[in-house]
Amino acid sequence: MLSPARLLFPLIAVALQIVPVPVGAQTYPAKSVRLILPFPPGGGTDTMGRAIAQSLSTQARFGQRVIPDNRPGAGGNLGLELAAKSAPDGYTLVLSSPLIAISPFLYAKLNYDPAKDLSPVTHLGYSRKVLVVHPTVPARTVKELLALARKSPGTLNFGSGGIGSSNHLTTLLMVSLTGIKVTHVPYKGASAALVSLLGGEIDAVVSSMAGAVPLIRTGRIRPLVVLSETRGSTLAEVPTCAEAGFPDFADDTWYGMFVPAGTPREIINHLNHELRETLSNPELKKQLEAAGVETRSSSPEELGSFVKRENARFAKVVASAGLKPH
């Protein structure tokens, strides 16, 4: 006769075999994934997001389509809010620029909490910014542009992607460091500012390379300086701000992927792995490098820590510029 303990062994073994693995780990992704892009088509975020979506969609192991969804509005915060309020199931992603670190200092009331309602997945890359002017502006260097601004205070019109956007803050940084006076013209996205620059409605824009390079290559706008510490392979012929004598102008645009808070860790890990794989794809790297974007990946924790540091940095920039939450 078998002892009670020996009778239990087979039952325990069966029980261990049927302990369920988390559904997300087994089946994700089981349908297409939405990638929210918080700015209009044509800008750096859109260029980066669409390239990644296409690459990830064709990655055999991922097995599902990633569908870009442009949701501009509220300086980019509409897209982040939509993501923050989506189901935390891995089927809604959002690609953010420094917006996620800047917004708490610029908006008195956000309808989401960037720190609490969105979880980091991975860095995606960064893009050097470039100061560009309309060809009719009689300046071929940043020093000549500053001389024009000092000669006629307030007459130079600088466009941006909106009050508090990354390129607006870079412009404010330049203004505060040099003491010049310019007129700020905000638009609903950096791509809209570039369109206005093409039409000669404004004089200058601080743009991501992703948005500006195609227009520079066709001679429709003129680059004066790359706002980075080092030269990249794109626009290697244009001096950096350090080479131009203004090292403190350096301010790269970074990109990161986020999901709604509460998304299961196993899904975040899966996304992190898949995105790292696609970011190492030589074809994608070449495509993005041609647009002035250099790929970079990280762990979720590394991106989270980075955003906190950026949060502290932008707090100082906003305070020094005298911007008040609105």
N, C-alpha and C positions, 0 to 999 in steps of 0.2 A: 504494500500500500504506500502510495506516494505521500510524503509529508506535505503539510499546508504550504510551507515555504517553496517546495519544489513545484507545487501546483501554480504558484503565483508567477514563477519565472516566465512561462510562455505568455501569460496575460500582460505582464509588464513589457515584454518585447513587442507584442502587438501594439500596445498603447504608444510606445515610443515611435513606432513606424507611422502612426496616424496623427501624431502631433502636427497641426497645420503649420506650414511655412507661411509667413506673411504674404497675403495675396499680391501686394505690390511687387515683392521680390520675384514672384513666380511669373506674373503676366505682363508687367509693365515694359514697354507701352503696348497696350492692346488696341489703340486707336490713334488717330492723328493728334499732334500736339500743337497748341497755339503759341506762337511767339509774339508777344506784344512789343511793338516798337513805339516809344512815346513821342516820336517826332515825325513830321511829314516826310514823304519820299524825297530822296535826293541828298540828304545830309549824311554825316558820318555814321550815326547810329543806324540809319536805314541801310547804308552800304554794308556795314559790318553784319547786321542782322540777317539780311537776305543771303549773303554769301555763306554764313554759317548754317542757315536753315536749309539751303540747297545741298550743302555738303553732308549735313547730318541726315537728310532725307535719303541720300543715296548710299549711306553707310549700311551695308547689308545686315550687320548685327543689330543695329537699332530697329530696323524693320518697319518704321512708320514714317509718314510725311510730317514735316515740321512746316506749319503754315504761318508766314509773316502776317501780322495784323497791325497796320499803322493806326495808332490812336492818339493823335496830337491834341493838345489843349492844355490850358492852365500851366503853360511853361513846361510841359512834359509831365506834370503831375497827374493828369487824367489817366495816362497809361499806367503809371505806377499804382494809382488808386484802384484801377480795374483789376490789376494783378493781385494786389493785397486783399481784395474782397472776393477773389475767385476761390473755388474749392481747392483745398490743399492736397491734390491728388497727383500732381506731376504733369497734368495736361494743360497747364498754363504757365508759361515762362515769361519773364520780362527782361529785356536788355536795357541796362541803365548806364549812362555816362555819369560824370560827377554830380549830376542832378540829385541823386539820392542822398548825397552828403551835404549839398548846398541848401536844399529847400527848407529845412527846419529854421534857418536863420532869415528867410525871406518872406515866409508866409505866416501870418498871425494865426491862421486856422487851416490846417491841412485836414482832409477827410480820411487820412490814414497816418500811421506812425511809421516812418521809414525804418526805424531801428527795431520795432516790435512786430510789424506786420509783414515783413519780407525777410526771407532767409537767403544767405549767400550760397552760391553753387561753385563758381570759379571765376577768376579773371579770364578775360577773353583776349585782351590786347590793349595797345595804346596807339594814339595817333599824334604826331607832332602837329602843332598849330602853326599857321603861317599868316603873316600880316600881308594882305593884298589890297591893291588900290585899283581904281578905274584908270585906264590908259591915259586919260586926259589930265590926271593929277600930275603936276610937274615935280615929281619926287621919285628918285630911283634908289634911294637908301632911306633907312629909318631916320637917320640924322637930318636928311633933307625934309622929310615929312614933319619932324618935330619943329624944324625951323619955320615951315609954313604955318604950323599951328601957333607958334609964338608970335609970328608976324601979324596974324589975323585971328585973334582968340575967338573961339566959338563958331567959326565959319566952316571948319571941316566937319563933315557928317560921318560918324561911325555907326554902321549898322550892327545889329546883334540878333541872336535867336530869341530875344526877349529879356525883360528885366530879371536879373539873377541867373541867367543862363551862363554856362561855362565861359563862352567867348565874351559875354558882357563883363564878367568878373575879371577876365584877363585884360580887357580894355581898361577897366577901372584901375587895375594894378599898374598898368603903364602910365595912366594919367596921374595917379597919386605919386609915382616915383619921379615923374618929370615935371609936374606942376603945370602942364599944358591945359588948355580949356578947349574941349570939343563938344559937339552936339551929338547926343546919343539918340539913335532912331531904332526902337525895338520892333522886331517882327515876330511872327508866329513860326519860329524855327529858323535855323541858320541857313537852310536852303532858300528860304524866302528872302533873306537878307542878300544872299549871293545873286539872286535874280534881279533885285533892285540895283545892286552894284553893276551888273551887266548893262542895265538900262541907263546908267549914269545918274540915278536918282540920289545916290549917296557916294561918298568918296572912298571909304575904306571899310574893311571888315577883317576881324580876326576869325579865321576859319580853320576847321580841321582840314588836313591834307586830303582826306577822302572826298570832301566836297569841292575843294578848290583845284586839285591837280588837273582834272580834265579841262577846266576852263583856262588854266595857266598854259597847258600844252598847246591850246589852240590860239593863244595870244589875246584872249578876250579880257583877261585881267592880268595885273602885273604883281609878282611877289617882291616884297622888300626884305623880309627877314623871316627865318624859321625860329619860332619861339621855343627852342629847345637847347639843351646843353651840348648836344652832339649832332653831327650831320648823319642823316640816314641815307639809304640807297636812293630814295625818292627825293627829288629837288636837291641833289647833292651839290648843285652849282650855286645854290642860294645860301648866303652866310647865316650862321646861327646868331642868336641875340648876343651871345658872349663874344663872338668874332666881330659883331657890329659895335661892341662897346657897352652893351646893356645886359649883362648876365642875369640880373634880377628879373628880367622879363620872362624867363623860362617857365612854361606852364603847359605840360602835355595833357591831352585828353585821354582818359582811360575808359575802358568798357568792362562791365561785369555782368554775369547772368545771375538772376534771382528768381525765387519761387515764393508762393504764399507761405507765411509762417504756419507751421504745423504739418508741412509736407513730410511724410515718413522719411527717416534718415536713410533707409535702404534705397529709396527712390532718388534722394539727393546724391548719394554715392554713385548710383548707376548713371545719373546725368553727368556727374563730374567726370566719371571714367569715359563716357562716350564723347563728351565735349573735348576732353584732353586728346582723345584719339583723332577727332576731326580737326583740331587745331594744329596737329602735327602732320596733317595731310599736305604734301609738297605742293599740290595744285592749288589748294586753298591759300596756303602761305604766299605763293607767288601772286595769286589774284589780289590778295589784300595788300601785299607790299607795293603793288603797282598803284594802289589807291592811297598809299602813305600810311597804312596801318601795319603795325608789327604785332604778331600774335604772342600771347603769353597766357599761361594757365597757372592754376594754384589750387590749393585745398580750400574747402569752404571756410575753414578757420582763418587761413591767411587772408582771404578776401575780406572777411569780417573785421579783422584787425586793421587792415588797410583803410577800410571805409571809416573806422573810428578816428584814425590819424588824419584823414582828409577832412573829416567833420571838424576837428580842432583847427586845422589849417584855414579852412574857409571861414570859420568863426572870426578869425583875426582879420582876414581880407575884408569881410563884410563890415566889421566894426570900423576898420580904418577908412573905408569908403563912406562911412556915415549912412549906409542903407538901413532903413527901418522896415520891419515886417509889415506887410500890407494884406 
